[in-house]
Amino acid sequence: MSETVAWRPRAGEIPQQPGVYCFRDVAQRVLYVGKAKNLRARLSNYFAPLASLHERTRRMVLSAASVEWTVVGTEFEALQLEFTWIKEFDPPFNVQFRDDKSYPYLAITLGEDVPRVLVTRNRNLKGARYFGPYTKAWAIRETVDLMLKAFPMRSCSESTYKRAEQTGRPCLLGDIGKCAAPCVGRVTKGEHKSIALDFASFMAGNDSKYVGEVSKKMKAASAEQDYESAAKFRDQLGALTTALSKNTVVLSDDVDADIFGIAHDELAAAVQQFTVRGGRIRGVRSWVVDKELDLELDELVETVVHNAYDELDPPRLVVVPKLPDDAAELETWLTELRLERGVGNGRVVMRVAQRGELAALALTVATNARNSLILYKTRRSGDFVARSQALADIQDALGMEDAPLRMECYDVSHLSGTNIVASMVVFEDGLPRKDQYRRFSIPESTDDTESIYQTLSRRLAHLDDDPAAQVAAALSAVQSDSSGNSSTVGETGNVGEPDTSSSPAARPRFAYRPSLLIVDGGQPQVAAAARALQDAGITGIALCGIAKRLEEIWLPGNDYPVILPRNSDALFLIQRIRDEAHRFAITYQRQRRKRDLGSVLSEIPGLGPARVKELLRHFGSVTQLRAAEPTAIAEVKGVGTVIAQTIFEKLRE
């Protein structure tokens, strides 16, 4: 592989000022847009030796044919220009946003001569103020119905309004007091717009102010014996109170904030946004981000914030899980958005919630984001069409004759070379078969490659290559399943090698021939697995490894990895089976570690099962117990200073 690409510009040609750069392919399509405080320093990272680049960055650079840049005056201008270019060109290597739902919003069309309020999913209404998003359309319609009693503004369609103007007769809402009826001149257009502005201000979080004002007006009218007006204000106050009671109070009344939670892995990120106005949750929104390049959390925060406020109005406070490097420029951009859209002139502050009620709510938002990511993966893996396409793509990428209908993945886990275990998980037709999982205990090994070799050798020893025997085994397994007498070793089965003599059904399932073997690791692990296949004399089974850091697919004997598209279902499926193998191995390794430590502790005089259990519960992990001082061990219920010193010395032998 060459040092770098041939079209690399000379370092002296690249300016050292702030600016925005974009990579283009041979067809002049924009592949990636980025910004930099120092263009020369930033771009030099892309033109380092290709072998040293992150795999996805290398793929982007190799796909490009040129790079161009634009110098700007400040970092803030670079931020603005980057956002503009990303929106205009939609580069494939930048973060790709896709909402997993179409959300309803409450919109007030302040840009119209006679504003109206409506529930809409269209976020492109000119001059409109948006509130939400809301999770349920019926909930916002109910809120609007209540609010019209307090702020009787127009909610009718354009045709209904014009018909009322022509006939001089208002619609039903005007007759029942839910519209001030500017169409027939009961109020002027200016007075009606004032009502609309009050409505928007109330929804923006100034609710306590209006409740107080209406309450004062009601008392004043009652004191003046203007009971008709007092009754009107009473009904208005009741509507405001009812509307407020339907929003959960989570923070102080003066808190207006948007709180973001982000859960991400190598391929995707789930974003959760809670909209809090007047201390109440007024809206919830979630969406999925597809990651092409490997982005850290702070970089994700920057793109998420930009996407969230592309059309919606930012509040005074934005709470994020981690501050990006250019947080100050983002704050300036959000502040200018508030000024441009006429929602306030206070400076926007971005921060991470550290303690108190805001931190508690941020934790809730983060939990929702994690659940959204899990749900996204579950739905994606449950899609039959997507699974079929994933298997076909794996077949093409690995050069297999048939689709890998049965895949087995292996992972090794240990603690500093002790308690070495391995796992085998099975996916058939793209779905896990947990009844066929296996766990291996490895007594002694020099490293991970040797552990992989031992595990595969033991597994391949049970492989049955006789087609007739496999058919008979399949029938036996089906009969065993239907009778409920299967004794296969799965997640809750026996430890180590499966018992191949206890049941006819145990033999055939472990003897099934896989289409594809996957090992967790890169070239060394794949080479060890290939050696196990060769020594066992097994042919016709495809083999690959997946390196976690770069998500590369390695084949035996290849110097360069196979790169699957970042958002492909094929990579998603391989990643999922790898993560499942890792989870299964870690679970078994922890069980063995806990059991081994328990047996060591039980040998200490004066420590019975109850005290051993209390020690393990108190410290939570072997590492923490081994690192604890005698004084800390003595704090455990039922453990005195003498026994604590004995435990301390025993664990260090």
C-alpha positions as CSV (number, residue, x, y, z in Angstrom):
1,M,0.0,0.0,0.0
2,S,1.4,3.4,-1.0
3,E,2.2,6.0,1.7
4,T,-0.7,8.2,0.8
5,V,-2.9,9.2,-2.2
6,A,-1.3,10.7,-5.3
7,W,-3.6,13.8,-5.3
8,R,-2.5,15.0,-1.9
9,P,-2.1,18.8,-2.0
10,R,1.3,20.2,-0.8
11,A,1.3,21.2,2.8
12,G,2.5,24.7,1.9
13,E,-0.6,25.2,-0.3
14,I,-3.0,24.6,2.6
15,P,-3.7,27.8,4.7
16,Q,-3.4,27.7,8.5
17,Q,-6.6,29.8,9.1
18,P,-10.0,28.5,10.2
19,G,-12.1,27.1,7.4
20,V,-14.3,24.3,5.9
21,Y,-13.1,21.5,3.7
22,C,-14.8,19.0,1.5
23,F,-13.6,15.8,-0.2
24,R,-14.9,15.0,-3.7
25,D,-14.8,11.9,-5.8
26,V,-14.0,11.7,-9.6
27,A,-17.6,12.7,-10.4
28,Q,-17.2,15.8,-8.2
29,R,-19.7,14.5,-5.7
30,V,-19.1,15.7,-2.2
31,L,-18.1,12.8,0.0
32,Y,-17.4,14.5,3.3
33,V,-17.6,18.0,4.8
34,G,-15.6,19.1,7.9
35,K,-14.4,22.2,9.7
36,A,-11.1,23.1,11.3
37,K,-9.5,25.7,13.5
38,N,-6.3,25.2,11.4
39,L,-6.9,23.8,7.9
40,R,-3.3,22.6,7.4
41,A,-3.1,20.8,10.7
42,R,-6.5,19.1,10.3
43,L,-6.0,18.0,6.6
44,S,-2.6,16.6,7.3
45,N,-4.3,14.0,9.5
46,Y,-6.1,12.6,6.4
47,F,-2.8,12.4,4.4
48,A,-0.8,10.4,6.9
49,P,0.4,7.0,5.7
50,L,-2.7,5.0,4.6
51,A,-1.7,2.1,6.8
52,S,-1.9,4.2,9.9
53,L,-5.4,5.7,9.2
54,H,-8.6,4.4,10.7
55,E,-10.1,1.9,8.2
56,R,-13.2,4.0,7.5
57,T,-11.1,7.2,7.1
58,R,-8.8,5.3,4.7
59,R,-11.8,4.2,2.7
60,M,-13.1,7.8,2.5
61,V,-9.7,9.1,1.4
62,L,-9.3,6.4,-1.2
63,S,-12.8,7.1,-2.5
64,A,-12.0,10.7,-3.0
65,A,-10.2,12.3,-5.9
66,S,-9.6,15.8,-4.6
67,V,-10.1,18.1,-1.6
68,E,-11.0,21.7,-1.5
69,W,-11.3,24.3,1.3
70,T,-12.8,27.7,2.0
71,V,-11.1,30.0,4.5
72,V,-13.3,32.0,6.9
73,G,-12.7,34.6,9.5
74,T,-13.6,32.7,12.8
75,E,-14.3,29.3,14.1
76,F,-17.9,30.3,14.5
77,E,-18.2,31.1,10.8
78,A,-16.6,27.7,10.0
79,L,-19.3,26.1,12.1
80,Q,-22.1,27.9,10.2
81,L,-20.6,27.1,6.8
82,E,-20.1,23.5,7.7
83,F,-23.8,23.2,8.7
84,T,-24.8,24.9,5.4
85,W,-22.7,22.6,3.2
86,I,-23.8,19.4,5.0
87,K,-27.5,20.4,4.5
88,E,-26.9,21.3,0.8
89,F,-24.7,18.3,-0.3
90,D,-25.8,15.5,2.1
91,P,-22.4,13.9,2.0
92,P,-22.4,10.1,2.5
93,F,-19.5,10.0,4.9
94,N,-21.1,12.5,7.3
95,V,-23.5,11.5,10.0
96,Q,-26.8,10.4,8.5
97,F,-29.9,11.3,10.5
98,R,-33.2,9.4,10.1
99,D,-36.2,9.9,12.4
100,D,-37.7,6.6,13.4
101,K,-41.1,8.3,13.7
102,S,-43.1,11.2,12.2
103,Y,-44.0,13.4,15.2
104,P,-46.9,15.8,15.6
105,Y,-46.2,19.4,16.6
106,L,-48.3,22.2,17.8
107,A,-47.7,25.1,15.3
108,I,-48.8,28.8,15.6
109,T,-48.6,30.5,12.2
110,L,-47.4,33.9,13.5
111,G,-46.2,34.8,10.0
112,E,-49.8,35.0,8.7
113,D,-51.9,38.1,8.8
114,V,-54.4,36.2,11.0
115,P,-52.4,33.5,12.8
116,R,-54.0,30.1,13.5
117,V,-53.1,27.2,15.7
118,L,-52.9,23.7,14.3
119,V,-51.5,20.2,14.9
120,T,-49.2,19.2,12.1
121,R,-46.3,16.9,11.2
122,N,-45.1,19.5,8.6
123,R,-42.1,21.4,10.0
124,N,-41.8,23.7,7.0
125,L,-44.6,26.2,7.5
126,K,-43.2,29.7,6.9
127,G,-43.1,32.0,9.9
128,A,-44.6,29.4,12.3
129,R,-43.6,28.8,15.9
130,Y,-43.4,25.1,16.7
131,F,-43.9,23.4,20.1
132,G,-43.3,19.7,20.8
133,P,-42.7,17.2,19.4
134,Y,-45.4,15.2,21.1
135,T,-45.6,11.4,21.2
136,K,-49.4,11.2,20.6
137,A,-51.5,13.3,18.3
138,W,-54.6,13.0,20.4
139,A,-52.7,14.4,23.4
140,I,-51.8,17.6,21.7
141,R,-55.3,18.0,20.2
142,E,-56.7,17.7,23.7
143,T,-54.3,20.3,24.9
144,V,-55.3,22.7,22.1
145,D,-58.9,22.2,22.9
146,L,-58.3,23.2,26.5
147,M,-56.0,26.1,25.6
148,L,-58.6,27.7,23.2
149,K,-60.8,28.3,26.2
150,A,-58.0,30.5,27.6
151,F,-56.6,31.9,24.4
152,P,-59.5,32.0,21.9
153,M,-57.6,32.2,18.6
154,R,-58.3,30.9,15.2
155,S,-57.9,27.2,14.6
156,C,-60.0,26.8,11.4
157,S,-58.7,26.1,7.9
158,E,-58.2,28.8,5.3
159,S,-61.4,27.9,3.4
160,T,-63.5,28.0,6.5
161,Y,-62.1,31.4,7.4
162,K,-62.8,32.9,4.0
163,R,-66.3,31.5,4.0
164,A,-67.0,33.1,7.3
165,E,-65.6,36.5,6.0
166,Q,-67.9,36.3,3.0
167,T,-71.1,35.3,4.8
168,G,-70.5,37.4,8.0
169,R,-71.3,34.4,10.1
170,P,-68.6,32.8,12.4
171,C,-68.2,29.0,12.6
172,L,-69.2,27.0,15.7
173,L,-66.0,27.7,17.6
174,G,-66.8,31.4,17.4
175,D,-70.2,30.8,18.8
176,I,-69.1,28.7,21.8
177,G,-66.2,31.0,22.7
178,K,-63.3,29.0,21.5
179,C,-62.4,31.6,18.9
180,A,-62.4,35.4,19.1
181,A,-63.9,35.5,15.6
182,P,-61.7,38.0,13.8
183,C,-63.4,36.8,10.6
184,V,-66.5,38.8,11.4
185,G,-64.8,41.6,13.2
186,R,-65.5,40.7,16.9
187,V,-61.9,41.5,17.5
188,T,-59.4,43.3,15.2
189,K,-56.6,41.5,13.5
190,G,-54.2,43.2,15.8
191,E,-56.1,42.1,18.9
192,H,-56.3,38.6,17.6
193,K,-52.5,38.5,16.9
194,S,-52.0,39.6,20.5
195,I,-54.0,36.5,21.6
196,A,-51.8,34.3,19.4
197,L,-48.6,35.8,20.8
198,D,-49.9,35.1,24.4
199,F,-50.7,31.6,23.4
200,A,-47.2,31.1,22.0
201,S,-45.6,32.7,25.1
202,F,-47.6,30.4,27.3
203,M,-46.5,27.3,25.4
204,A,-42.9,28.5,25.5
205,G,-43.0,28.2,29.3
206,N,-44.3,31.5,30.6
207,D,-47.4,29.7,32.1
208,S,-47.1,30.8,35.7
209,K,-47.1,34.5,34.6
210,Y,-50.4,34.0,32.8
211,V,-52.0,32.1,35.6
212,G,-51.1,34.9,38.0
213,E,-52.4,37.6,35.7
214,V,-55.7,35.9,35.0
215,S,-56.2,35.2,38.7
216,K,-55.6,38.9,39.5
217,K,-58.1,39.9,36.8
218,M,-60.7,37.6,38.1
219,K,-60.4,39.0,41.7
220,A,-60.4,42.5,40.4
221,A,-63.6,42.0,38.3
222,S,-65.2,40.3,41.3
223,A,-64.3,43.2,43.6
224,E,-65.9,45.6,41.1
225,Q,-69.0,43.3,41.0
226,D,-68.4,42.7,37.2
227,Y,-69.5,39.1,37.7
228,E,-69.8,38.3,34.0
229,S,-66.1,39.2,33.4
230,A,-65.1,37.4,36.6
231,A,-66.9,34.3,35.4
232,K,-65.1,34.5,32.0
233,F,-61.7,34.8,33.8
234,R,-62.6,32.0,36.1
235,D,-63.3,29.7,33.1
236,Q,-60.0,30.9,31.5
237,L,-58.1,30.1,34.8
238,G,-59.7,26.7,35.0
239,A,-58.6,25.9,31.4
240,L,-55.0,27.0,32.1
241,T,-54.9,25.0,35.3
242,T,-56.2,21.9,33.6
243,A,-53.7,22.2,30.8
244,L,-50.9,22.6,33.2
245,S,-52.0,19.6,35.3
246,K,-51.6,17.4,32.2
247,N,-47.9,18.1,32.0
248,T,-45.7,16.3,34.5
249,V,-43.8,18.7,36.7
250,V,-40.2,17.5,36.9
251,L,-38.1,20.7,37.5
252,S,-38.6,24.1,39.0
253,D,-41.1,26.3,37.3
254,D,-38.5,28.7,35.9
255,V,-36.5,25.9,34.0
256,D,-36.7,25.9,30.2
257,A,-34.3,23.3,28.8
258,D,-33.8,20.6,26.2
259,I,-32.1,17.5,27.6
260,F,-30.4,15.1,25.2
261,G,-29.4,11.5,25.8
262,I,-27.2,9.5,23.3
263,A,-26.5,5.8,23.2
264,H,-24.2,4.6,20.5
265,D,-22.0,1.8,19.2
266,E,-19.7,1.4,16.2
267,L,-22.5,1.6,13.7
268,A,-25.4,3.6,15.0
269,A,-26.6,6.0,17.7
270,A,-30.0,6.5,19.3
271,V,-30.8,10.1,20.3
272,Q,-33.5,11.0,22.9
273,Q,-34.6,14.6,23.4
274,F,-36.8,15.8,26.3
275,T,-38.3,19.3,25.9
276,V,-38.9,20.9,29.3
277,R,-40.7,24.3,29.5
278,G,-41.8,25.8,32.7
279,G,-40.4,22.8,34.5
280,R,-42.7,20.5,32.7
281,I,-42.0,17.9,30.0
282,R,-43.7,19.3,26.9
283,G,-42.4,17.0,24.3
284,V,-40.3,13.9,23.6
285,R,-38.5,13.0,20.4
286,S,-36.2,10.1,19.4
287,W,-34.3,9.4,16.3
288,V,-31.5,7.2,14.9
289,V,-28.1,8.3,13.6
290,D,-26.2,6.1,11.1
291,K,-22.4,6.5,11.6
292,E,-20.2,6.1,8.6
293,L,-17.0,7.4,10.1
294,D,-16.1,6.4,13.7
295,L,-17.2,9.4,15.8
296,E,-16.7,10.0,19.5
297,L,-19.5,11.1,21.8
298,D,-18.5,14.8,21.7
299,E,-18.5,14.8,17.9
300,L,-21.9,13.2,17.9
301,V,-23.3,15.8,20.3
302,E,-22.3,18.6,17.8
303,T,-24.2,17.0,14.9
304,V,-27.2,16.1,17.1
305,V,-27.6,19.6,18.3
306,H,-27.4,21.0,14.8
307,N,-30.0,18.6,13.6
308,A,-32.3,19.2,16.5
309,Y,-32.5,23.0,16.0
310,D,-32.5,23.1,12.2
311,E,-36.1,24.2,12.4
312,L,-37.1,24.2,16.1
313,D,-36.4,27.0,18.5
314,P,-33.6,26.4,21.1
315,P,-34.2,27.2,24.8
316,R,-31.9,29.0,27.1
317,L,-30.4,25.8,28.4
318,V,-29.3,22.8,26.5
319,V,-28.2,19.7,28.5
320,V,-25.9,17.2,26.7
321,P,-24.1,14.1,27.8
322,K,-20.7,15.6,26.9
323,L,-19.5,19.0,25.7
324,P,-17.9,19.2,22.3
325,D,-14.7,21.0,21.7
326,D,-16.5,23.9,19.9
327,A,-19.2,24.3,22.6
328,A,-18.7,28.0,22.7
329,E,-19.3,28.4,18.9
330,L,-22.4,26.2,19.2
331,E,-23.7,28.4,22.0
332,T,-23.2,31.5,19.8
333,W,-25.0,29.8,16.9
334,L,-28.0,28.8,19.1
335,T,-28.1,32.3,20.6
336,E,-28.3,33.9,17.2
337,L,-31.0,31.5,16.2
338,R,-33.1,32.7,19.1
339,L,-32.6,36.3,18.0
340,E,-33.4,35.6,14.4
341,R,-36.6,33.7,15.2
342,G,-37.7,36.3,17.8
343,V,-38.0,33.8,20.7
344,G,-35.7,35.7,23.1
345,N,-32.4,37.6,23.4
346,G,-30.8,35.6,26.3
347,R,-27.6,33.7,25.7
348,V,-28.0,29.9,25.2
349,V,-25.9,27.8,27.6
350,M,-24.8,24.2,26.9
351,R,-23.7,22.1,29.8
352,V,-23.5,18.6,31.3
353,A,-25.8,18.0,34.3
354,Q,-23.7,17.0,37.2
355,R,-26.1,16.8,40.2
356,G,-29.6,17.6,41.4
357,E,-33.0,17.2,39.7
358,L,-31.6,18.1,36.3
359,A,-29.0,15.3,36.5
360,A,-31.7,12.9,37.6
361,L,-33.8,13.8,34.5
362,A,-30.7,13.5,32.3
363,L,-30.2,10.0,33.6
364,T,-33.8,9.2,32.6
365,V,-33.2,10.5,29.1
366,A,-30.0,8.5,28.7
367,T,-31.9,5.4,29.8
368,N,-34.5,6.0,27.2
369,A,-31.8,6.5,24.6
370,R,-30.2,3.1,25.5
371,N,-33.6,1.4,25.3
372,S,-34.2,3.1,21.9
373,L,-30.9,1.7,20.5
374,I,-31.8,-1.8,21.8
375,L,-35.3,-1.6,20.2
376,Y,-33.8,-0.3,16.9
377,K,-31.4,-3.3,16.8
378,T,-34.2,-5.7,17.8
379,R,-36.5,-4.5,15.1
380,R,-33.8,-4.5,12.5
381,S,-32.7,-8.1,13.3
382,G,-36.4,-9.2,13.3
383,D,-36.9,-8.0,9.7
384,F,-37.0,-11.1,7.5
385,V,-36.2,-9.2,4.4
386,A,-33.2,-7.4,6.0
387,R,-31.9,-10.8,7.4
388,S,-32.1,-12.4,4.0
389,Q,-30.3,-9.5,2.4
390,A,-27.7,-9.6,5.1
391,L,-27.0,-13.3,4.5
392,A,-26.8,-12.7,0.7
393,D,-24.3,-9.8,1.2
394,I,-22.2,-11.9,3.5
395,Q,-22.1,-14.6,0.9
396,D,-20.9,-12.1,-1.8
397,A,-18.4,-10.3,0.5
398,L,-16.7,-13.6,1.6
399,G,-16.9,-15.3,-1.8
400,M,-19.1,-18.2,-0.5
401,E,-21.0,-20.5,-2.8
402,D,-24.1,-20.4,-0.7
403,A,-25.6,-18.1,1.9
404,P,-24.4,-18.9,5.5
405,L,-27.6,-20.3,6.9
406,R,-25.8,-21.6,10.0
407,M,-23.1,-19.4,11.5
408,E,-21.0,-20.2,14.6
409,C,-19.0,-17.5,16.4
410,Y,-16.3,-18.0,19.0
411,D,-14.9,-15.7,21.6
412,V,-12.3,-16.1,24.4
413,S,-12.4,-14.5,27.9
414,H,-10.0,-14.6,30.8
415,L,-8.8,-12.5,33.8
416,S,-5.1,-11.8,33.4
417,G,-4.5,-15.3,32.0
418,T,-6.6,-17.1,34.6
419,N,-10.0,-18.7,34.4
420,I,-9.7,-19.0,30.6
421,V,-13.1,-19.8,28.9
422,A,-14.5,-19.7,25.4
423,S,-18.0,-19.4,24.0
424,M,-19.7,-20.8,20.9
425,V,-23.0,-19.1,19.8
426,V,-25.1,-20.3,16.9
427,F,-27.2,-18.2,14.5
428,E,-29.5,-19.9,12.0
429,D,-31.2,-17.9,9.3
430,G,-29.9,-14.8,11.0
431,L,-31.5,-15.5,14.4
432,P,-29.8,-16.9,17.6
433,R,-30.3,-20.5,18.5
434,K,-29.6,-20.3,22.3
435,D,-30.4,-24.0,22.8
436,Q,-27.2,-24.8,20.7
437,Y,-24.8,-22.4,22.5
438,R,-21.7,-24.1,24.1
439,R,-19.2,-23.0,26.7
440,F,-15.6,-24.3,26.9
441,S,-13.3,-24.3,29.9
442,I,-9.6,-24.1,28.9
443,P,-7.3,-25.4,31.6
444,E,-4.1,-23.9,30.2
445,S,-3.2,-21.7,27.3
446,T,-0.4,-19.3,26.2
447,D,-2.5,-16.6,24.6
448,D,-5.8,-16.0,22.8
449,T,-4.7,-17.6,19.5
450,E,-3.8,-20.8,21.3
451,S,-7.2,-20.7,23.1
452,I,-9.0,-20.3,19.8
453,Y,-7.1,-23.2,18.4
454,Q,-8.0,-25.5,21.4
455,T,-11.7,-24.4,21.2
456,L,-12.1,-25.0,17.5
457,S,-10.2,-28.3,17.7
458,R,-12.6,-29.6,20.4
459,R,-15.6,-28.4,18.5
460,L,-14.5,-29.9,15.1
461,A,-13.9,-33.2,16.7
462,H,-17.6,-33.6,17.1
463,L,-18.4,-32.6,13.5
464,D,-20.2,-35.3,11.5
465,D,-19.5,-35.0,7.7
466,D,-21.8,-37.9,6.8
467,P,-24.8,-36.4,5.0
468,A,-27.0,-39.4,5.9
469,A,-26.0,-39.1,9.5
470,Q,-26.8,-35.4,9.5
471,V,-30.3,-36.1,8.1
472,A,-30.9,-38.7,10.8
473,A,-29.5,-36.3,13.4
474,A,-31.9,-33.6,12.3
475,L,-34.9,-36.0,12.5
476,S,-33.7,-37.1,15.9
477,A,-33.4,-33.5,17.1
478,V,-36.9,-32.7,15.8
479,Q,-38.4,-35.7,17.6
480,S,-36.6,-34.8,20.8
481,D,-37.8,-31.2,20.6
482,S,-41.4,-32.3,20.1
483,S,-41.2,-34.8,23.0
484,G,-39.6,-32.2,25.3
485,N,-36.8,-34.6,26.3
486,S,-33.9,-32.8,24.7
487,S,-30.8,-32.5,26.9
488,T,-28.7,-30.2,24.7
489,V,-26.3,-27.8,26.5
490,G,-27.3,-24.2,26.1
491,E,-27.0,-21.1,28.3
492,T,-28.3,-22.9,31.3
493,G,-26.6,-26.3,30.5
494,N,-23.5,-28.0,31.8
495,V,-20.1,-26.3,31.7
496,G,-17.5,-27.2,29.2
497,E,-17.9,-29.8,26.5
498,P,-21.4,-31.0,25.9
499,D,-22.3,-34.5,27.1
500,T,-22.4,-36.5,23.8
501,S,-23.4,-39.7,25.4
502,S,-26.4,-38.7,27.5
503,S,-28.9,-38.3,24.8
504,P,-29.3,-39.0,21.0
505,A,-30.4,-35.4,20.6
506,A,-27.2,-34.0,22.2
507,R,-25.0,-35.6,19.5
508,P,-26.7,-34.4,16.3
509,R,-27.0,-30.8,17.3
510,F,-23.3,-30.5,18.2
511,A,-22.5,-32.4,15.0
512,Y,-24.3,-30.0,12.7
513,R,-21.9,-28.7,10.0
514,P,-21.8,-24.8,10.0
515,S,-21.7,-22.8,6.8
516,L,-19.5,-20.1,8.4
517,L,-17.2,-20.0,11.4
518,I,-16.6,-16.5,12.9
519,V,-13.9,-15.7,15.5
520,D,-13.6,-12.5,17.5
521,G,-10.3,-11.0,16.4
522,G,-8.1,-10.1,13.5
523,Q,-5.4,-11.9,11.5
524,P,-3.7,-13.9,14.3
525,Q,-7.0,-15.3,15.6
526,V,-8.2,-16.2,12.0
527,A,-4.8,-17.9,11.4
528,A,-5.2,-20.0,14.6
529,A,-8.8,-21.0,13.5
530,A,-7.6,-21.9,10.0
531,R,-4.8,-24.1,11.6
532,A,-7.5,-25.9,13.6
533,L,-9.5,-26.6,10.5
534,Q,-6.5,-27.8,8.6
535,D,-5.3,-30.1,11.5
536,A,-8.8,-31.6,11.7
537,G,-8.9,-32.2,8.0
538,I,-12.1,-30.2,7.6
539,T,-12.8,-28.5,4.3
540,G,-15.7,-26.6,2.8
541,I,-16.4,-24.4,5.8
542,A,-15.9,-20.7,5.4
543,L,-14.0,-18.8,8.0
544,C,-13.6,-15.2,8.9
545,G,-12.8,-12.9,11.9
546,I,-14.1,-9.5,12.9
547,A,-11.7,-7.1,14.6
548,K,-13.7,-5.0,17.0
549,R,-11.8,-1.7,16.9
550,L,-12.2,-1.1,13.2
551,E,-15.0,-3.6,12.4
552,E,-12.9,-5.2,9.7
553,I,-13.6,-8.7,8.3
554,W,-10.5,-10.8,8.0
555,L,-10.2,-13.9,5.8
556,P,-7.5,-16.6,6.1
557,G,-4.3,-15.7,4.2
558,N,-5.4,-12.2,3.2
559,D,-3.2,-9.2,3.9
560,Y,-6.1,-6.7,3.7
561,P,-9.5,-6.9,5.3
562,V,-12.9,-7.0,3.7
563,I,-14.7,-3.7,4.4
564,L,-18.5,-3.9,4.6
565,P,-20.5,-0.7,4.4
566,R,-21.1,0.9,7.8
567,N,-24.9,0.9,7.5
568,S,-25.2,-2.5,5.9
569,D,-27.4,-5.3,7.3
570,A,-24.5,-7.7,6.7
571,L,-22.1,-5.9,9.1
572,F,-24.9,-5.4,11.6
573,L,-25.6,-9.2,11.6
574,I,-21.9,-10.1,12.0
575,Q,-21.5,-7.5,14.7
576,R,-24.5,-8.9,16.5
577,I,-23.3,-12.5,16.6
578,R,-19.9,-11.3,17.7
579,D,-21.4,-9.3,20.6
580,E,-23.5,-12.2,21.6
581,A,-20.4,-14.5,21.7
582,H,-18.6,-11.9,23.8
583,R,-21.6,-11.6,26.2
584,F,-21.8,-15.4,26.6
585,A,-18.1,-15.8,27.2
586,I,-18.0,-12.9,29.7
587,T,-21.0,-14.3,31.6
588,Y,-19.4,-17.7,32.0
589,Q,-16.0,-16.3,32.9
590,R,-17.5,-14.2,35.7
591,Q,-19.4,-17.3,37.0
592,R,-16.1,-19.2,37.2
593,R,-14.3,-16.3,38.8
594,K,-16.9,-15.9,41.5
595,R,-17.0,-19.6,42.2
596,D,-13.2,-19.8,42.4
597,L,-13.0,-16.9,44.8
598,G,-15.8,-18.3,46.9
599,S,-13.9,-21.6,47.2
600,V,-10.7,-19.7,48.3
601,L,-12.6,-17.7,50.9
602,S,-14.4,-20.8,52.2
603,E,-11.0,-22.3,53.2
604,I,-10.4,-19.4,55.7
605,P,-11.3,-20.4,59.2
606,G,-14.3,-18.5,60.5
607,L,-15.8,-17.7,57.1
608,G,-18.9,-19.7,56.4
609,P,-21.2,-19.5,53.3
610,A,-23.2,-16.5,54.7
611,R,-20.1,-14.4,55.3
612,V,-18.6,-15.3,51.9
613,K,-21.8,-14.3,50.2
614,E,-21.9,-11.0,52.1
615,L,-18.3,-10.3,51.1
616,L,-19.0,-10.9,47.4
617,R,-22.2,-8.8,47.6
618,H,-20.4,-5.9,49.4
619,F,-17.5,-5.5,47.0
620,G,-19.4,-6.5,43.9
621,S,-16.3,-7.8,42.0
622,V,-13.2,-9.8,42.5
623,T,-11.0,-6.9,41.5
624,Q,-12.4,-4.6,44.2
625,L,-12.1,-7.3,46.9
626,R,-8.5,-8.1,46.0
627,A,-7.7,-4.4,46.1
628,A,-9.4,-3.7,49.4
629,E,-7.4,-2.9,52.5
630,P,-8.0,-4.9,55.8
631,T,-9.8,-1.9,57.3
632,A,-12.3,-1.8,54.4
633,I,-12.8,-5.6,54.5
634,A,-13.5,-5.3,58.3
635,E,-16.4,-3.0,57.5
636,V,-18.4,-5.9,56.0
637,K,-21.1,-7.2,58.3
638,G,-19.9,-10.2,60.3
639,V,-16.2,-9.8,59.4
640,G,-13.9,-8.6,62.2
641,T,-10.4,-7.1,62.0
642,V,-8.6,-10.5,62.6
643,I,-10.6,-12.3,59.8
644,A,-10.2,-9.2,57.6
645,Q,-6.4,-9.4,57.9
646,T,-6.5,-13.2,57.2
647,I,-8.6,-12.5,54.0
648,F,-6.2,-9.8,52.9
649,E,-3.2,-12.0,53.2
650,K,-4.9,-15.1,51.7
651,L,-5.9,-13.2,48.5
652,R,-2.3,-12.0,48.0
653,E,-0.7,-15.5,48.2
